[in-house]
Amino acid sequence: MLRPERMSRVSVTGSRRVMDDVIEAVHDLDLLHLSDYTNEIEGFEPGDPLEGADKYSEKLVTVRALQSTLGIEEDYEGPTHVVTDEGLEDELEDVRQEVNALDDRRDELRSELRSVEDDIEQLEFFVRLGIDLDLLRGYDTLAVAVGEGDAKEVRAELEDSEIETFEVAAEDDAVAVFAQVDDSGVLEDALVGATFSQVTIPEGSGDPAEYLKDRRHRKQQLESKLSTVEDELEDLRLEVSGFLLAAEEKLTIAVQKREAPLSFATTDNAFVAEGWIPTDEIDTLRDAVETAADGTVEIEELEQAEYDENGHPEHTEDIEGGSGGGSQSGPASSREPDRTDGPVARDQADDERTAADGGYVPLADDKPPTVQDNPKGIRPFEALVEVINRPKYTELDPTIVLFLTFPAFFGFMIGDLGYGILYMGLGYWLMRNVDSDVLASLGGIALWAGGFTALFGVLYGEFFGLHQLGEIVWGGNPPIHKGLQPHYIGYARAWLLVSVIVGVLHLVSGRVFDFVNNLKHGVKDAFVESGSWMLMTIGMWLWVFSTHVSGPKPQFMFEVLDAGDPAVFELGFSGLPETVGIAGLGMLVVGLVLGFYAEGAIVVIESVTQVFGHVLSYTRLAAVLLAKAGMAFVVNLLFFGVYVTGDQKWHFGISGMPTIPEGSETVMYHGHEVTEIMFGGLVHGSIPAVVGGIVILVLGHLLVLALGITSAGLQAVRLEYVEFFGKFYEGGGAAYNPFGHERTYTVKD
């Protein structure tokens, strides 16, 4: 789980005459992550696509264009198809012609409909003006301007202009101006100073109201025709979806196979292909390829390599039966493969495939892809890791730690059985009903987070913020409380302390990961680079939790986990001994010295932010816990009402509210001495108050539910990404993309 699946670089060497058979076999396996040939090795050139690649690519473009036109998505659930080249050729052409004809007709109708809608919008203006359209155009010595504006300003501007004869017709803000001028530009210049926005006079004649009716009728006709065409396209989409998806899959596979040689190193008579494959699958590859090529290919496992931070081979394990014998280490870590007995000539293998020091020169200088190796239940959390980046092949995979901590952080902060059930339901729905792998993974995460929310809700004894669950399950005394009420204020302090302890453990585990990642540089470097921070973190907080110089330290640190009245968890912890605190200071100093040696003086500043500040960041766990509890409490307070008893406990008025008689300070209610009515509750008021209270109750809890994701979820993610990942994680691993295609819509013909 902590390490990616082990990958091996393999080579497939054979004669050009069996290359097609090898490509077919490798593609069917869908296991080999091909490496592109990039090194300039004399005598070897990148291969050319196989015959027919262009033809299949063109058809694939056509199929995808038809899918886009019809709006076909990958949600087809019909039977699979056997698509032959001959059947594809004929049916695809028929579908293309039918789709293009309907699509062209739809475009024509849409274009005309837009034009008619523009006419209608213009005509509505001219209907207000009330002048026949043919009276607004066609004059030789009369200029006409129509637009929206202020008729008074227009007249004033014309009176001040050189135009002697003019007429202004207006209806509200619709204005028509007639002026006796030889050039229409004179009229336009005269209207510059007025509030006037000219509009284009539409084609047509006669009464604009009648013309408007004609245009509206035409719009109805076009909409009807467009609806018919769209219905025909929808019927066609349903009819050909299966075929087009199957055609796309067949053509995609055909193109993949025919373009595969582009990744190969080739000569006139031979080819060499290399790539990465899970080590456990090498025998599967060997059996399939040798069977397909009738034993005329050579398959070599070249290396099982660990890589340094720059992606260079650093160590290769001894591969039983491999050429060269023995394991090697250092820059030339991989063994030279035996290429001398296959189709590649001995002189080529010796001169062109061997480095100066005898080491193997790969076809491509690439890193092994990362295949995360996690159990099924943990895999959804890989999506959270990949938000940052896929882990490098040499890095520890933090998915398991994310799985163990993120749901616990989230559940602790929300801690409510009702909300937990809803989160679980949402997660289950996403897992079952969405096609997106990312959303399905988020559903799995929500399922786990909701489960922990429900678990903590039972421990807190809360159901949508109400405490009746604690009465039913725990007899009124749940094992833990959130600390919102004055009576349980000690729990709030305890959660602050627990948050800090969790922060120390979480950050130290991140430093342990960093230590393991740095072991590739040697134990000394790992200890200096990572061990120094572990010493600083542990040493600092050993001193903080000790009684050495206890004056500045909050007193509750030594009370809430001790014994007696202030303690909420009687663990007998009243602080670590002074000697432990002094030893912690010593660890802190040693860590600072090592850090100074490794990173310089900047480590002094970073020690404050990372060793102290990052741990304190975890107090947000307790802060969000109280904030969410407070929001749910307010919602329930407004609806049910709350009364306060003499022991400073708050009770919701679910079964009714007590009444404190005038002149009295207390009243007995259900065996409790009530000292204050915090709020009477809308449910105990008039009918409008009850209705308003129900709205507040439902919307309020939905708001708390949503904010649980945006606050508790984001805060938990922040602790993982910033505080935890920041200590060791880089990412940047290559995705495993094996040469092949998982068939969904076709069967192999």
N, C-alpha and C positions, 0 to 999 in steps of 0.2 A: 504493500500500500504506500509506503513512504518513498519507494523508489519506482521510477517508471519501468514498464516492461522492458526486459533486456532485448536489444536489437543487434542484429548482425548485418554487416555488409557482405553481400554475395555478388558473384559475377556469373554471368551466363555467356559462354563462348561457343560459337558454332559456325557452321557454314551458311552462306547466304541462302542456299537452296532450302534450308529448313527454318529460315527466320519466320515465315508466315505461321508455321505450325507452333513455333515457340511462343510467338505473340498471342496466338489463340489460347494456348494452354495457360500462360501467365495471366491473361485477362480473365479467364474463367475462374481462376483461383481467387483473384481480388485480394492478394496478400503482399505483393512486392511494391514497395515505394521506390519508383525509379529515380535514379540520379541523372541529371542532364549532363551530357558530355560537354565540358567546358575547357579542359586542359588541351594545350596545343602539343600533341604528341605526333611526331613525324610519321607519316604513313597512314594515319587514322583521321577520318573526316566524319562530321556528323552525318547520319544517314538521311536519305531522302524519303518523303512520304511514299507510301505504297500506291499503286495504281488505283485510281478512283477516289482519292481523298478529296479533290476539288469538287467532284460531282456530288459526293455525299454531303460536303459542307454547304454547298449551294442549296441542296434540298432541305438541309437542317434549318438554314436561315428562313426558307419559305415556310416550313412547318411552324416555326416559332412566331413568324409574322402572322400566320393564320390564327394561332392560339391567342395572340395579343388582340387581334381584331374581334374574335368571338368571346374574349374574356374567359378563356378556359384556365382553370386552376387545377392544381394537383390534388383534387378531392374526389376523383372518379373512383367508384367502387364496383364497377362492372367486371365482367370476365376478362381474363388476359387474352392476348391476341397472338396468332402466328402471322407475322408480316413478312412476306417474301418480296424480293426486289421487283418482280413483275407486277404483283398486286399493288405494291406501294406506288409504282410509277403511274399506273392507270388511275387508281382511286385518288391519289393526291392531286392529279391534274383536274379531275372532275370537281373535287372539293374546292380547289383553288379558284376555278372559274366561277363556281356558284357563290362562294364567299365574296370574291371581288366584285361580282355583279351586284349583289345585295349591298355591299359596303359602298360602292360608287353611288347607287341609288339613294342610300341613306345620306351620303355627303351632299348630294344635289338637293335633297329635300331640306336638309338642315340649313344649307346656304340660302335657299329661297325663303325659308321660314324666318331666318334672321333678317333678311331684306324686308319682308312683309312687316315684321315686328317693328323695324325702324320706321317704316312708313306710318304705321299706326300711331307710334309715339309722336311723330311730326304732325300727323293729321289732327290729333286731339288738340294741338295748339291752334291750328287753322280753323277748326270748328268753333273755338272760342272767339276767334277774330270775325267769323261770319261773312267772309268775302269769297266769291267764287274763285277757284284756282286759276281759271283762264284769264281773269282780270288782273292777275299779278305778274304777268309775263307777256312778252311779244311786242313791246313798244319800241319805236325808233327814237323818239325824242323825249321819252318819259322814262325816268329811272325809278325803280321800285326797290324798297328795302323793307323787309319784314323781320321782326324779332321781338324779344322780350325787353321791356324797358319802361321808363317813366315818360308818358306822353307829354307832360308839361315841360320837362327838360328838353325833350326832342324839339318841341315847337320853339322854345326859347333859343336853342342853338341855330335852328333854321332861320329864324327872324334876324339873328345877328350875322348870318352868312350872306354870301353874294347871290344866293338863289332867290329869285324874285317870285316865282310861282311854285307853290307846293301845297300838299294836302296831307293831313295826319288823321288816320282812322285808328281808334283804339277801343279795346274792350278789356278792362282790368289792366293786366301787364302785357297783353298782346297788342303790338303796335305795328301799323303798316304806314309807310311814308311814300308818297308819290311826289316827284319833283320834276319840273320841266328843265332838263339839262341835256346837253349833247353827250356827256361822258358820265357814266355811273360812278366813276371815281370821285367826282366832285361832290356827289351826295354822301359817299362814305367818309370823305374828309370832313364834311360839315357835321357829321354825327359823332365825331371822335370825342368831343367834350361832354356828350350826354350819356346818361345811364341807358345803354342800349346794347343788346347782344343779338347780333343778326343770326337768323336761321335760314337753312336752305329751303327753297320752295319746291315741294314734291312734284313729280310728274302727275299728270291727270288734269281733268277739266271739270267744270261745273261745281255744284255744291259740295264742299269738303265733307259735310255730314254724310251724303250719299256715298261719296268715295270711301269714307271711313267704314261704312257698312260693308262695302264690297271687299275691302282689305281684311276686315274681321272674318268675313265668310271664307275668304281665301285662306286665312290662317287656320280656320277649323278644318278645311279640306286637307291642308298640308299636314296638320297634326294627326289627322286620321290616317293618311297615307304613311306617315313616318311611323306611327304605332304599328301599322300592318307590317312594314318592312322589319321593324325591330322584333316583332313576334316571329317573323320568318327566320330571322337570324338566331333568335333564342331556340326555336325548334331545330334549326340546323346545328346549333351548338350542342344540344342534347344528343342529336343523332351522331355527330362525328367526334365527340370528345374522346371516346375510347380509342378511336382510330388515330387521331392526331397525337394523343399522348403515347400510344404504342409506337407510332411512326417516329416521334421525337426520340424515344428511348432506343429504337433500332438504329437510327441514324447517328445518335450520340455514340453508341457502342462502335459503329462502323468507323466513325471519324477517329475515335480514340485508338482503335487498332491500327488504322492506316497512318496515323501521325506518330505512332510509337517510335519508329526508327529515328525520328529527330533527336531522341535522347541517347541513341546508341553511338558508339564509335565503330566505324566501318572501314573496310578495305574493299577491293573489288570482289574478293572471294569469301570474306568472313565478317563477322560482327561480334562486338563485345557489349553487353548490357550489364550495368551494375545498379544496385539499389539496396534498400534496407528492408529487412523482414524480421518479425519476431523470431528470436532464436529457436523457440520450440517448433516453429513451422518450417524449418529448413528442409527436413526430410519430406514433408508434404510437397514442397516446391520441387525438390529433386525428382521424386517419383513421377509427378505429373508431367514435368518437362521432358524427362528422359523417355517416358512412354510416348509422348506426342512426337518426339524427334527420332524415335527408334534408336535411342542410345548414341546419337551422333553429336551430342552437345556435352560440354564440360561445365559442371556447376561447382564452384568453389566458395566455401565460406572463408572470406578474406580476413575478417576481424570481428571481434566482440570488444569494442573499444569504449573506454571511458575517455571523456574529453575535458580539456582544460577550459578556462573561461573564454578563451579566444576561439574555441572550436577545433583545436589541433589535436591529433591523436596523442595520447599521453601514456596509455597502457593497453596492451592486448593480451587477453588470456590465451593460454595454450589451447589450440583447437585440435582435438584428437583427429589424426588422419590428415591434417592440413599440410600444405607444402612448406618447406623451410624448417620445420621442426622447432620445438621449444618456443617459449614466450619471449617477447622483447619489450623493452621500455625505452622511454626517451622520445625525441622528435620523430625518429624513424621507427615507430612502434609496431607497425603492421608488417606481417611477413610477406615476402614476394610470392605471388601465386605461381603455380606451375602452368605456364601457357604453352609449353614446348611440344606437347604431344597431341594437341588438338589442331583445328584448322588454321590457326595462326602460326606462322612459321617461327622456328626457333630464333632466327636472327632478329625478327621483329620483337619477340618477347624480351630478348636479352638487351637489345639496344634501345627500345622505345618504351618499355614498361617497367624499367628498373632504374631506380635512383642511383646517384653516384656512390652512395654508401651501401648499396645493396638493398635498400628499403623499397617497399611497394609504392608506386605512384598511382593514386586513384584516378579514375576518369574524371571525377568531379570533387571539388573541395567543399563538401557539404557536411552538415551535422546530421547525426541520426535523428529521425523524428521522435517525438515524445508520445508514447502511448501510456496514458495514466492507468494504473492497475489497481482499481478500487472495487470493492464488492458492490453489488447492484444497489443496495439501499443507500450507499454513500455517494453514488455517482451524480445525483442532482447537484451536489455541492461543488462539483468540478466547474459548473457554470459560474459560480461566484469567483472561483480562482481565475478563470479565463477572462473575467472582466478586467483584471490587471494584465494578465498574459499567461499563456501556457507555460508551465515550468520547463526549464531547460533540462536536457537529458541528464546532466550531472547534478541537478538540484534535487533536494528532497521535496516531495509533493506534499504541500500543507493541507490537502483536502481533508484528511482524517481529523486534523486538529480543528479545522473549520466545522466539520460535522459534530465534533464533541463540544464545541464552545458556543457557536453562534446560536443554535436553538436554545441553549441554556441561558445565555444572556437575554435573549428576546423573551423567553418564558418567565424569567425572573422579573423583568421590568413590567410586563403586563399582568401576569399572575391572576388569571380569572378563568374559571371553568366555562362560563358562557362564551366569552370572546374566543377562548381556545377551540371550542367546538366549531364556531363559525370559521375560524382560520383553517381548521382541518377540512371543513367542508369545501371551502374555496380551493384549497390545495388539491383535494381529490378531484374536483370538477376540472381544474386545469389539466391535471394529469390524464384524465379520461377523454377530454373533449377538444383539445387543441392539437393542431398538427405541428406547430413550431417546437423544435427540440428545446429551445431556450425557455419558452413559456412552460413547457412540460416540466423542465427542471425546476423552475420557480415554483411550480405546483408541489413538487416533492419537498422543496425547502419549506414551503408554507405548511405542509403536512407535519413535518418534524417540529417546526416552530410552534404550530398550534398544539401539538401534543405536549410539549413542555409548558406552554401557557396553561393548558388544562391541568397538568400535574401540579404546578405551583399554585393554581387556583384552588385545588383541593386542599393543599397544605395551608394556604391562607384562609380557606373557608369562605371564598367569595364566588358569587354567581351574578354577573353583570353588576358588580359593585355592592351587592346585598350580602349580608352576613348570615343569612338563614342556612346556607350550606354548612357553615361551621356548627350551627346548632344541630343539624341533622347528622352530620358525619362525626363530629368531635364533641358532641354534647355541650356546645358553647365554648369550648376551649381548644381551638385549632393550635397546632404545634408552633406556628409562626404567625406574625402579623406584619403588615406593611409599615406601621409606625406613623400613620396619618393622625390618629386620635391622640389627644394629650395623655391619656392613660397608657398608651403604648409608645410614647416618645422614645423610650430606650431602644426600641427596635430600629427606629430611624438612624440613631447613632451607630447601632450595631451593623446596619447595612453599609454605612459609610466605611466602617473598619473592614468589613468583609470584602467590599469592593476593592479596597487597597490591597488586601492580601491576594485576591484573585488577580489583580493587575501585576503584582510581583511575579506570581507563578506563570502567568501568561507570557510576560516579557522574557523571563528567564528561559522558558521553553523555546521562544524564538531565538534566543542566543545559543541554545543547545543546537538547534537546527543549523545556525550559522557556523558553529564549531564543526559539525559533521561535514557541511559543504566545503569548509576550508581545509579539511584534512588532506585534500588532494595536493595541497601545497606543503604538507608536512605537519607533524604534531606541534612543532615549535611555532610555526606561523599561525596555526589554528589557535593555539593557546594565547599568543600575543594579541591577535586580532579579535578573537571572540571571547576567550577566557577572561581578558581584562574587563570587558563589559559585564560579564557574569559576576566577577569579583566586586565590581563597583556597585552593581544593583543589589546583590545579596548583602554586601557589607553595609551599605547605606541604610537599608531597611531593617537589618538586624539591630543597628544602633537606634533607629527611630522607635522600634518596638521594645527597646530595653529601658530599664530604669536609670541608666546613666544620663545625667543632666536632664532629669525629667521635668524640670520647671517649665520650659517653653512648650512642652508637648501637651496636647489636649488631654485632660484628666479622664475623659470617658474612655479613652483607649485602654486604660487599665482597669475599667469597672464593668463594662458591658459584657465581658466574657469571663468575669471573675466569679464571685459568689455573693449571695445576699441580695438585698433590695435593689441596688442599681443594676444588677446583672439580668440580662434577658436569656442568655445561654450560660448556665453555670458550669463552665469548663475549668474554673480555677486559674485562669490566666490573668495575672496582675502585672504583667510585664516580664520581659526576659531579664536575667540577672545582669548586673553591671559589667561583669567580666565578659559576657557575651557581647554587650554593646561595645566595649573597648576592642574586642577581637574584630567586630564588624568594622570599626574605624580603621583598624589595621588592614583589613581586606580592601577597604575603600582606597587607602593610600597606595597599596600594592597595585591595585587595578589602575589607578591614575598614572602611576609610574610606567606601567606597561603600555597604557594607552598613549602616553606622551611619547614613548619610544616608537610606537607604531604610527601615530597620526600627527604628532606635534602638539603645540600649545592649544590648538583648537579643541582638543579633547576636554579641557577644563570647562569651556562654555557648554560643550555638548553634554558633559556629565550632568550639568544642572537640568537641562531640558529633557534629556532622555532618562536618566536614572531617577530623577525626582519628579519632573513635570509629567512625563508620560505615564508614570504610575498613578499620579493624582487624576489623570484623565479618566481613569476607571471609576471615579466617584460619580460619573454621569449615570452609572447603573442605578445607584441609589436615588439620584436626583430624578431620573425619568420614572422610576418606580413610584415615587411620591407624587409627581406631577400627574401621571395617568390615574392614580388612585384618587387624587383630588378632583379631577375632571369627572370621573364616574360618580364620586360622592355628591358633587354639585347637582348633577342631573337627577339623581335619586332624591336628593334633598328637596328640589323644587317640586317633584311629583308626590313623594310620600310624606315629606316633612321629617324633621329630626327634633328629638328632645334629648336633653342632657341630664344625666343622673349625678348623684353626689360623688360617685367615685370617678368623675370626669370621663365617663364613657358616653358615646353617642349612639342613639338608637333610632332606626327608621320607624316611622309611624305606619307600618304596614297593616296592622290590625286596628288602627285607630290612633288618635292623638289624645294625650291627657289634657286636662284643663286645670290651670293653677288658679284657685279662687282669688278674687281681689282681696288684697290685704295679707295674703299668705305668701310665704317664700318658697314653700315646697308642697308637694303632693305625692302620695303613694300611688304607683301605677304598675300593675303586674309584678308586684314585689320589689319595685325599685323606687328609691326616693328621687323624684324628678325635681330638679332645681331650675331648669330653664327650658323654654320652648324656642329652639333656634329658628324654626320656620314651620308654619302650620301645615304646609303641603297642599298643592292644588287639587289632589284627589279628594280631599276632605271639604272642598268648597262647593260652589254652585256648578250647574251643568256646564256653562261655558268654561269655567275654570278647569273642570275635569277634561273637557275636550282639548283645551289648550295644553293641559298637562300631559296628555297622551302624545300629542305632537312633539312636545319637548322631550319626553321620555324616549320616543323612538329615534327622532333625529339626533338627540344628544348622544345616545349610545352608538349610533352609526358613525357619528363624528369621532367618538373615542376609538371606535374600531379602525377607522381610516387613519387617524393620527397615530395609532399604535404602529402602523406600517411606516409612516413617514417620520416618526420620532424614534420609537424603540428600534425599529428595523434599521434605520439609517445610522443611529448611534452605535448599534452593535456592529454594523458593517464598518463604520469608521474605526472602531477599536481593532477590528481584524486587519483592515488594509493599512492604516497609518501606524498604529502602535506595534502590532504583531508582525505583519509582513515587512514593515520597514526595517526590521532587525536582521533579515536574512534573505529576503526574496528579491530576485531580479526578473525572472521570467524571460521570455523570448525564445522559447523552444519552437521547433518546427512541427507543424501539424502532420500527422500520419495520413497520407493520401495515397492509398495503394492503387496500382494500375488495375482497373476493373470497374464494374458497374453492377450495382444491386438491381436486378430486374424486378420491376413492379407491375408493368403493364404488358410485358411480352414474355413468351417462352422461347427458348432457343430453337431456331428452325434447323 
